[in-house]
Amino acid sequence: LLVEGGPGLTHSFVAAGLVDELFVTVAPLLKAGDAIPTLLEGPAFAYSALPRLRLLSVTEHEGELYLRYQALKDATPAV
């Protein structure tokens, strides 16, 4: 299942442990302001329950980075 939702929907899936992979695009643009959306929007995760990711691949095309992460299940938090 591919979910292309906003930060609230993404947070819900992450919080429920339903994310296997996360794809993030980093564009060479800088934006600022209070209304700029973030990747996740919702209640904070406790440090001991922070979602952990493993980088699987990085691809660059015309200055944009395409990052592919694997969500780690039951991972011990890094200190």
VMD Tcl script that draws the C-alpha trace (Angstrom):
set ca {
  {0.00 0.00 0.00}
  {1.41 3.37 -1.01}
  {0.21 6.28 1.09}
  {0.76 9.81 -0.18}
  {-0.83 11.74 2.61}
  {-0.10 14.92 4.44}
  {1.90 15.16 7.66}
  {-1.08 14.21 9.88}
  {-1.89 11.06 7.95}
  {1.78 10.11 7.77}
  {2.12 10.58 11.54}
  {-0.90 8.31 12.10}
  {0.63 5.51 10.02}
  {4.05 5.88 11.70}
  {2.50 5.96 15.19}
  {0.50 2.81 14.43}
  {3.64 0.97 13.25}
  {2.22 0.55 9.74}
  {5.17 2.01 7.83}
  {7.65 -0.40 6.23}
  {9.46 2.11 4.03}
  {9.59 5.87 3.81}
  {10.55 7.80 0.68}
  {11.75 11.38 1.20}
  {12.66 13.90 -1.49}
  {15.04 16.73 -0.64}
  {14.84 19.62 -3.10}
  {17.40 22.42 -3.41}
  {14.95 25.05 -2.15}
  {14.86 26.82 1.19}
  {11.50 27.85 2.61}
  {10.66 29.50 5.90}
  {7.58 30.45 7.85}
  {5.19 29.16 10.44}
  {2.89 27.55 7.86}
  {5.56 25.35 6.25}
  {4.42 21.69 6.46}
  {6.66 19.12 8.08}
  {7.07 15.42 7.39}
  {5.08 14.46 10.50}
  {2.49 16.46 12.37}
  {0.96 15.13 15.55}
  {1.75 14.30 19.16}
  {5.43 13.98 19.98}
  {6.92 10.49 20.31}
  {8.62 9.62 23.59}
  {12.39 9.39 23.10}
  {12.31 5.68 23.88}
  {9.66 5.22 21.17}
  {11.17 7.41 18.42}
  {10.70 5.72 15.05}
  {14.06 4.46 13.75}
  {14.98 4.27 10.09}
  {17.76 2.63 8.06}
  {18.87 4.35 4.87}
  {18.48 1.95 1.94}
  {19.33 4.17 -1.01}
  {20.11 7.68 -2.19}
  {19.53 8.79 -5.75}
  {20.31 12.24 -7.15}
  {18.64 13.76 -10.20}
  {18.96 17.39 -11.25}
  {19.94 18.49 -7.75}
  {17.16 16.64 -5.94}
  {17.91 13.79 -3.53}
  {15.58 10.82 -3.35}
  {16.02 8.97 -0.05}
  {14.57 5.55 0.65}
  {14.42 4.38 4.26}
  {13.38 1.13 5.92}
  {11.40 1.49 9.14}
  {13.01 -0.59 11.85}
  {10.60 -2.54 13.99}
  {11.32 -2.92 17.70}
  {14.69 -1.18 17.32}
  {16.70 -0.19 20.38}
  {17.07 3.60 20.43}
  {20.53 4.92 19.67}
  {22.06 6.99 22.46}
}
mol new
graphics top color blue
foreach p $ca { graphics top sphere $p radius 0.5 }
foreach p [lrange $ca 0 end-1] q [lrange $ca 1 end] { graphics top cylinder $p $q radius 0.2 }
display resetview
